[in-house]
Amino acid sequence: ISACEKAGEWRNALRFFGVLAAMKVRPSIITVNATVSACEKAGEWEKALLICSIMTHREVECGTITFSAAISACRKAGKWKKVAEILSIMAQGQVESTKVSFNASISACEKS
């Protein structure tokens, strides 16, 4: 999945992610990060948020890197309200916000 992310093959990253789910394999945080990042790089903000949502429902913790990639995806799409929602989720789950996530959040607000 990381190779797909680096090659810009977000659809293949999602396919492989789906195969893991079909095989009932619990994805590692690295796998989740790579999948969300692949979506972010392709401008697929809705898919990035979907992966985060699925992982939350499967009780797989999304971390700072995962949420930062989702924030970046939403920022690029000008979805500042979604960015605010992600920051709220991070705070509720006690996930550390970083300069990257805050800067992307500020940038999203500037775009709108």
Number of C-alpha atoms within 10 A of each C-alpha: 21 18 12 17 23 13 12 17 18 26 16 17 24 22 13 16 19 13 12 14 12 9 8 9 11 13 14 12 16 15 18 24 27 25 30 31 29 30 27 28 19 17 18 20 25 16 20 29 23 13 22 24 14 11 17 12 10 10 10 16 16 21 19 18 22 23 26 28 26 29 31 26 30 27 27 18 17 17 19 22 15 20 26 17 12 21 21 13 13 18 12 9 12 11 17 13 16 12 9 15 22 15 15 22 24 15 16 24 16 11 12 11
